[in-house]
Each structure stands twice: as C-alpha cells, then as structure tokens.
C-alpha cells in the first residue's frame, strides 16, 4: 500500500482496500475460508513466491478479507503496509520478537498497559531480552539509557491510565541517533487524532479492540509501518498463530468506515466532561490532554488533532469510597477495555494495573482513588448527570 495520497482520512476509512467484487458488492465480503484452491501448480507458485498477490492460507494472512482491511489500515495510518493480529498484545509481542533477540535491550517510556508491562518485565527476560523503564517525567534520561544493544524505544501516547502525552518527534530523533526503532502504541489517540509515522515513529501499534473496532464486538491488533520493518514481523505472526480471523477482519472493516465521525464525537464529549470534572469539589485531579493546565497540553496541541475520549481522575477519598462512587454509576458500565460506543468505567488498581506492585503503582501515580472512564457516544448531558449523582 502506498503512503497517504491527497485523499482525506474519512475517504480512506470508507474506500481504501475495497473494490467492486465480481457480483458488484461495494466492499470486500467475508471470505470465511481457511484455504484457497488453484487451477494449476504454476498459479500456486506465483502466490507462494510473491509474483502474484493471491489467496492461499488464512493463517498466513493470505485471505482477501484480511488483505482488504490491512490495506485500509495502512492507508488510514499513512504506512506502506499493515499486519493485523488476534489482539493488540499479539501485535506487540510479535514486533518485539521480530526486532530483538537474546542479549538485546528495549527502553519503555512512561505508563503502559499492565499486560505490556508484564510482557516486558516478566516474559521477555526469559528470552534474554531486557527492558529499562523510564517514567514519563524522566525523558531527559533517554540518551543515557540507550545502550549499544538497544533495539527498540517503545511508548504509548497518550498513556494508560495517566494520559501522559509524550513527544513523538523528540523521542524518535534521539532513538534514530542511536540506531534504535521507535515503536508507538497509539491506541488511545487513533489515526484521527495522531499520526505517529508522520512524526518520525518507525512502527505504530493499535489494539483494534478499542476505537478502531469501536463497538465492543471484536478483539484484534495491528502494526503499521514500512514493509522492510514489517516483513520479519509477518514470520512471527505466521509461526505463532497470531492471525486475526476473517470474521473479525470483516467486522473491523465495517467499523473503520465510521471511525472519523465516532472519534470526533468522543473528542467533543470528553472535553466537556473533563472541563466539568475539574470544577467538581470531590475531584482532586483530572488527567486529560485537552485541559489547558494539563502538563502535556502543549505537546498534545502540537502533535494531536483531537484529544481523545479517555479521561482519568482522582477523587477525594480512599479505595473503598472510590469503589462506592463507581458502583453508583448507571450509564457507565464497570468494565475493562475502552473506545466503544458505550461509556465504560474502571479503577486501574482493580483491572488494567492490578498486577503491578503497590510500590510500582505509587511511583507512577496510579493511586487507589483513581478512576478511568472511556467516554462513549451517549448524550453528554446524560453522562454528566450520571457522574454528578455518583460523586454527590
């Protein structure tokens, strides 16, 4: 897939990767096939040896439904190609394994999803791959932390759950100076609000379970970037069996067609709620990139087009009082995950960052009274009324 043309993002979301099929369907149908047949041996070899872009075997990704959504994702994010996965964690793990071997080193900056922290801190060391963790406010330590064997500088922005905004251009420039790849998890931002590849990142990862899927009915992941860097990742995906199912790829393509209108609506409602939460007497702190007093607001204004639908805040209370407040919510469902049409609420200490030690959470400012909300597409007045009654 070529890099972005002069077509707009919404146009790419609707048309990229799709074409009229032989029966006149206006987008790629679901090919729920594990394997595909050929008229002769030469036709098989043409696909296997890469002379023809054809269908072969779904576990390899050589399935028209999967190829179609990958082309759409590449166009949306402005990358040469994209590989889809069974989950965001599958996309991350294949990326780390493809570009690191035993004896190599990764740097992880800022807060990350608890599963990612486990992968870097527990699983990869068993394979001889080490990770140095730098807090978001320790970015001045990046150059000194890079070693001769550092292969990847990885970070989320905005981060989970503190919504830290990290300077993609600045970090990528330092990583490039030392020959390391910059890999950005842009799940919270989406391609609507942020373009990491255009800002110097080498690879961008999304959990498509979240905003890209957007309806709470699929689980998946994607890594996007230049073909040269994606090629070794393809082999890991194939051999680890991490392929996204065709049914999921079909649902994802459906969701991507409305991505722009959905994310823009999330942006508007989250901004309104964040501004109101700041004024509430029971709230000690609100983390949202769109707030002028938020520590990362200036970076966000530079590298983001919108500030997203995720908010975290700290209430004036202990863990039990925070849980009581969450339990009083009626429109916000208590659930992990995010980015759907429905609003969700969670306490990081009970879900996403439950497995971190209390000391590690404290170091990162993930306190017992923190609440994270994913602002859905309900009427914002109704969402505020629900928050207000729960806080009262």
C-alpha positions as CSV (number, residue, x, y, z in Angstrom):
1,X,0.0,0.0,0.0
2,X,1.4,3.4,-0.9
3,X,1.6,6.2,1.7
4,X,-1.2,8.6,2.1
5,X,-2.5,10.3,-1.1
6,X,-4.2,13.7,-1.1
7,X,-7.5,11.9,-0.2
8,X,-8.9,12.8,3.2
9,X,-8.9,10.5,6.2
10,X,-12.6,9.8,6.2
11,X,-12.4,8.9,2.5
12,X,-9.6,6.4,3.2
13,X,-11.6,4.9,6.0
14,X,-14.5,4.2,3.7
15,X,-12.8,3.3,0.4
16,X,-9.2,2.1,0.9
17,X,-8.7,-1.6,0.4
18,X,-12.2,-2.1,-1.1
19,X,-13.3,-2.5,-4.7
20,X,-16.3,-3.9,-6.5
21,X,-16.3,-7.7,-6.4
22,X,-17.4,-9.9,-9.2
23,X,-21.0,-9.7,-8.1
24,X,-21.0,-5.9,-7.7
25,X,-20.6,-5.7,-3.9
26,X,-19.2,-2.3,-3.0
27,X,-16.9,-3.6,-0.3
28,X,-14.9,-6.7,0.3
29,X,-17.1,-9.6,1.5
30,X,-16.3,-12.1,4.2
31,X,-14.2,-14.9,2.9
32,X,-14.6,-17.4,5.7
33,X,-12.2,-19.9,4.2
34,X,-9.2,-21.5,5.8
35,X,-7.6,-22.4,2.5
36,X,-8.0,-21.5,-1.2
37,X,-7.7,-23.6,-4.4
38,X,-5.7,-23.1,-7.6
39,X,-6.3,-24.1,-11.2
40,X,-2.7,-25.4,-11.6
41,X,0.7,-25.7,-9.9
42,X,2.2,-22.6,-11.5
43,X,-0.6,-20.5,-10.1
44,X,0.3,-21.8,-6.6
45,X,3.9,-21.0,-7.1
46,X,3.1,-17.5,-8.3
47,X,1.4,-16.7,-5.0
48,X,3.9,-18.6,-2.8
49,X,6.9,-16.9,-4.4
50,X,5.3,-13.4,-4.3
51,X,4.8,-12.8,-8.0
52,X,1.0,-12.5,-7.7
53,X,-1.0,-11.1,-4.7
54,X,-3.3,-14.0,-4.3
55,X,-5.1,-16.0,-1.6
56,X,-3.6,-19.2,-0.2
57,X,-4.0,-19.9,3.5
58,X,-5.7,-17.8,6.1
59,X,-3.2,-18.4,8.9
60,X,-0.6,-16.7,6.7
61,X,-2.9,-13.7,6.2
62,X,-3.4,-14.6,2.5
63,X,-7.1,-14.1,2.6
64,X,-8.9,-11.4,0.7
65,X,-10.9,-10.2,3.7
66,X,-7.8,-9.8,5.8
67,X,-5.8,-8.2,3.0
68,X,-8.5,-5.7,2.4
69,X,-8.7,-4.5,6.0
70,X,-4.8,-4.3,6.1
71,X,-4.8,-2.1,3.1
72,X,-7.4,0.1,4.7
73,X,-5.4,0.4,7.9
74,X,-2.2,1.2,6.1
75,X,-3.9,4.0,4.2
76,X,-5.5,5.4,7.3
77,X,-2.2,5.5,9.2
78,X,-0.1,6.5,6.2
79,X,2.1,3.4,6.2
80,X,3.3,1.2,3.4
81,X,1.7,-1.9,4.9
82,X,-0.1,-3.3,7.9
83,X,-0.4,-6.7,9.6
84,X,-3.5,-7.5,11.6
85,X,-3.3,-9.8,14.7
86,X,-5.6,-11.6,17.0
87,X,-5.1,-8.9,19.7
88,X,-3.1,-5.8,20.5
89,X,-0.8,-7.9,22.8
90,X,-0.1,-10.3,19.9
91,X,0.9,-7.3,17.7
92,X,3.3,-6.0,20.4
93,X,4.8,-9.4,21.2
94,X,5.5,-10.2,17.5
95,X,7.0,-6.8,17.0
96,X,9.4,-7.2,20.0
97,X,10.3,-10.7,19.0
98,X,10.9,-9.8,15.4
99,X,13.3,-6.9,16.1
100,X,15.0,-8.2,19.3
101,X,17.0,-11.4,20.0
102,X,18.6,-12.8,23.1
103,X,21.0,-10.1,24.5
104,X,19.1,-7.2,23.1
105,X,17.6,-4.3,25.0
106,X,14.3,-2.3,24.9
107,X,13.5,1.0,26.5
108,X,9.9,1.6,27.7
109,X,8.9,5.2,28.4
110,X,6.0,6.2,30.6
111,X,2.9,4.3,31.7
112,X,1.9,1.3,29.7
113,X,-1.0,-1.2,29.8
114,X,-0.4,-3.7,32.6
115,X,-0.2,-6.6,30.1
116,X,2.6,-4.8,28.2
117,X,4.4,-4.2,31.4
118,X,4.2,-7.9,32.2
119,X,5.4,-8.8,28.7
120,X,8.5,-6.6,29.0
121,X,9.2,-7.2,32.7
122,X,8.4,-10.9,33.1
123,X,8.2,-12.7,29.7
124,X,10.9,-11.2,27.5
125,X,13.6,-11.5,30.2
126,X,13.1,-15.3,30.0
127,X,14.2,-15.0,26.3
128,X,17.2,-12.9,27.2
129,X,15.6,-9.5,26.2
130,X,15.9,-6.9,28.9
131,X,13.9,-3.7,29.3
132,X,14.8,-0.4,31.0
133,X,11.7,1.5,32.2
134,X,11.8,5.3,32.3
135,X,9.0,7.4,33.7
136,X,7.3,9.9,31.5
137,X,8.8,12.8,33.5
138,X,12.3,11.2,33.2
139,X,12.6,11.7,29.4
140,X,15.9,13.5,30.0
141,X,17.3,10.1,30.9
142,X,16.6,8.6,27.5
143,X,20.0,9.2,25.8
144,X,21.9,7.9,28.9
145,X,19.6,4.8,29.0
146,X,20.3,3.8,25.4
147,X,22.9,1.0,25.1
148,X,24.8,-0.4,22.2
149,X,22.3,-3.3,22.2
150,X,19.1,-1.2,22.4
151,X,16.9,-2.1,19.5
152,X,13.5,-0.5,20.4
153,X,12.3,2.6,22.2
154,X,8.6,1.9,23.0
155,X,5.9,4.0,24.5
156,X,2.2,4.8,24.5
157,X,0.9,8.3,24.0
158,X,-1.4,9.2,25.5
159,X,-0.6,6.7,28.2
160,X,-2.7,4.4,30.2
161,X,-4.1,5.5,32.7
162,X,-2.4,8.9,33.4
163,X,-3.0,10.2,29.8
164,X,0.6,11.4,29.7
165,X,1.5,12.9,26.3
166,X,5.0,12.0,25.1
167,X,6.8,14.0,22.4
168,X,6.9,11.5,19.4
169,X,9.2,13.7,17.3
170,X,11.7,14.3,20.1
171,X,11.9,10.7,21.2
172,X,12.2,9.4,17.6
173,X,15.0,11.8,16.9
174,X,17.0,10.5,19.9
175,X,16.3,6.9,19.1
176,X,17.3,7.3,15.4
177,X,20.6,8.9,16.5
178,X,21.5,5.7,18.3
179,X,20.1,3.3,15.7
180,X,17.0,2.2,17.7
181,X,13.5,1.8,16.3
182,X,10.7,4.0,17.7
183,X,7.5,2.0,18.3
184,X,4.4,3.9,19.4
185,X,1.2,2.4,20.7
186,X,-1.3,5.0,19.5
187,X,-4.5,3.1,20.7
188,X,-5.8,6.0,22.8
189,X,-5.3,8.6,20.1
190,X,-6.4,6.7,17.0
191,X,-5.3,7.8,13.5
192,X,-8.0,10.5,13.7
193,X,-6.1,12.4,16.4
194,X,-2.5,11.5,15.9
195,X,-0.1,10.3,13.1
196,X,3.0,8.8,14.7
197,X,4.6,7.7,11.4
198,X,4.4,11.3,10.1
199,X,6.1,12.4,13.3
200,X,9.1,10.1,12.9
201,X,8.0,6.8,14.5
202,X,9.1,3.7,12.7
203,X,6.2,1.5,13.6
204,X,2.7,2.2,15.1
205,X,0.6,-0.3,17.0
206,X,-3.1,-0.3,17.8
207,X,-5.3,-2.6,19.8
208,X,-8.1,-2.7,17.3
209,X,-10.3,-4.0,20.1
210,X,-10.7,-0.4,21.1
211,X,-11.5,2.7,19.0
212,X,-10.8,1.1,15.6
213,X,-13.3,-1.7,16.3
214,X,-15.4,0.7,18.3
215,X,-18.4,-1.5,19.1
216,X,-17.2,-3.8,21.8
217,X,-17.7,-6.9,19.5
218,X,-14.2,-7.7,18.3
219,X,-10.7,-8.4,19.6
220,X,-7.7,-7.6,17.5
221,X,-4.5,-5.7,16.9
222,X,-2.4,-4.2,14.1
223,X,1.1,-3.0,13.5
224,X,1.7,-0.5,10.6
225,X,4.8,0.9,9.0
226,X,7.4,0.4,6.2
227,X,7.4,-3.0,4.5
228,X,11.1,-3.5,5.4
229,X,10.3,-3.5,9.1
230,X,7.0,-5.4,8.8
231,X,8.5,-8.3,6.9
232,X,10.2,-10.0,9.9
233,X,7.1,-9.5,12.0
234,X,5.0,-11.4,9.4
235,X,7.0,-14.6,10.0
236,X,6.5,-14.4,13.8
237,X,2.7,-13.8,13.3
238,X,2.5,-16.8,11.0
239,X,4.5,-19.2,13.2
240,X,3.0,-18.2,16.5
241,X,-0.5,-18.5,15.0
242,X,-1.5,-14.9,15.9
243,X,-3.7,-14.2,12.8
244,X,-6.9,-12.3,13.1
245,X,-9.9,-14.4,12.0
246,X,-11.6,-13.3,8.7
247,X,-14.8,-12.7,10.6
248,X,-13.0,-10.2,12.9
249,X,-11.3,-8.6,9.9
250,X,-14.7,-8.1,8.3
251,X,-16.2,-6.5,11.4
252,X,-13.1,-4.3,11.7
253,X,-13.5,-3.0,8.2
254,X,-17.2,-2.2,8.9
255,X,-16.1,-0.2,12.0
256,X,-13.4,1.7,10.3
257,X,-15.9,3.2,7.8
258,X,-17.3,5.3,10.7
259,X,-14.0,5.9,12.6
260,X,-13.8,9.6,11.9
261,X,-17.3,10.6,12.9
262,X,-17.1,8.4,16.0
263,X,-13.8,9.7,17.3
264,X,-14.7,13.3,16.7
265,X,-17.8,12.7,18.8
266,X,-15.8,11.1,21.5
267,X,-13.4,14.1,21.5
268,X,-16.2,16.6,21.9
269,X,-18.0,14.8,24.8
270,X,-14.7,14.0,26.7
271,X,-13.6,17.6,26.5
272,X,-16.9,18.8,28.0
273,X,-16.8,16.2,30.8
274,X,-13.1,16.9,31.6
275,X,-13.8,20.6,32.0
276,X,-16.8,19.9,34.3
277,X,-14.9,17.3,36.4
278,X,-12.1,19.9,37.0
279,X,-14.7,22.1,38.7
280,X,-16.3,19.4,40.9
281,X,-15.5,19.7,44.6
282,X,-14.9,16.0,45.1
283,X,-12.2,15.8,42.3
284,X,-8.6,16.3,43.2
285,X,-7.1,15.9,39.8
286,X,-8.2,15.4,36.2
287,X,-5.9,13.9,33.5
288,X,-7.0,14.9,30.0
289,X,-4.7,16.3,27.3
290,X,-7.3,18.8,26.2
291,X,-7.2,20.7,29.5
292,X,-5.0,23.9,29.3
293,X,-3.5,23.2,32.7
294,X,-2.7,19.5,31.9
295,X,1.1,19.0,32.0
296,X,1.3,17.6,28.4
297,X,-1.2,20.0,26.9
298,X,1.3,21.9,24.7
299,X,2.8,18.8,23.3
300,X,-0.7,17.5,22.6
301,X,-1.6,20.7,20.8
302,X,1.4,20.2,18.6
303,X,1.1,16.5,17.7
304,X,-2.6,15.8,18.1
305,X,-5.6,16.9,16.1
306,X,-8.1,16.0,18.9
307,X,-7.6,14.9,22.5
308,X,-9.5,11.6,22.6
309,X,-12.2,10.1,24.6
310,X,-10.2,8.8,27.6
311,X,-10.2,10.6,31.0
312,X,-8.8,9.6,34.3
313,X,-9.4,11.5,37.6
314,X,-8.6,11.2,41.2
315,X,-11.4,11.7,43.8
316,X,-11.1,12.9,47.3
317,X,-11.5,9.5,49.0
318,X,-9.9,6.2,49.7
319,X,-10.1,3.0,47.7
320,X,-13.5,1.9,49.1
321,X,-15.0,5.3,48.7
322,X,-13.8,5.3,45.1
323,X,-15.3,1.9,44.5
324,X,-18.6,3.1,46.1
325,X,-18.7,6.0,43.7
326,X,-18.0,3.8,40.7
327,X,-20.7,1.4,41.9
328,X,-23.3,4.2,41.9
329,X,-22.8,4.9,38.2
330,X,-25.7,3.8,36.0
331,X,-24.8,4.7,32.4
332,X,-21.1,3.8,32.7
333,X,-20.6,0.1,32.7
334,X,-17.9,-1.2,35.1
335,X,-15.6,-3.0,32.6
336,X,-12.0,-3.0,31.3
337,X,-11.3,-2.0,27.7
338,X,-12.3,1.2,26.0
339,X,-13.2,3.0,22.8
340,X,-16.7,1.7,22.2
341,X,-20.0,3.5,21.7
342,X,-20.9,2.8,25.3
343,X,-19.3,4.5,28.2
344,X,-17.1,2.4,30.5
345,X,-15.5,3.0,33.9
346,X,-12.8,1.1,35.7
347,X,-10.4,1.6,38.6
348,X,-6.9,0.9,37.4
349,X,-5.9,-0.8,40.7
350,X,-8.6,-3.4,40.1
351,X,-8.2,-4.1,36.4
352,X,-5.6,-2.8,34.0
353,X,-2.8,-2.3,36.6
354,X,-3.9,-4.8,39.2
355,X,-0.8,-6.9,38.7
356,X,1.6,-4.1,39.3
357,X,3.0,-3.9,42.9
358,X,1.6,-1.2,45.1
359,X,5.1,0.4,45.0
360,X,5.3,0.4,41.2
361,X,1.8,1.9,41.0
362,X,2.7,4.6,43.6
363,X,5.8,5.5,41.6
364,X,3.6,6.0,38.5
365,X,0.9,8.0,40.3
366,X,-1.7,5.2,39.9
367,X,-3.4,5.8,43.2
368,X,-6.2,3.9,44.9
369,X,-8.6,6.7,44.3
370,X,-8.0,6.9,40.5
371,X,-10.9,6.3,38.1
372,X,-10.6,5.9,34.4
373,X,-13.5,6.5,32.1
374,X,-14.0,5.8,28.4
375,X,-16.5,8.4,27.2
376,X,-19.0,6.8,24.8
377,X,-21.4,8.3,22.3
378,X,-24.4,8.8,24.7
379,X,-25.8,12.3,25.1
380,X,-23.1,14.2,27.1
381,X,-25.8,15.7,29.4
382,X,-26.8,12.3,30.5
383,X,-23.2,11.2,31.1
384,X,-22.6,14.3,33.2
385,X,-25.8,13.8,35.2
386,X,-24.7,10.2,35.9
387,X,-21.2,11.3,37.1
388,X,-22.6,14.1,39.2
389,X,-25.1,11.8,41.1
390,X,-22.3,9.2,41.7
391,X,-20.0,11.8,43.0
392,X,-22.6,13.5,45.2
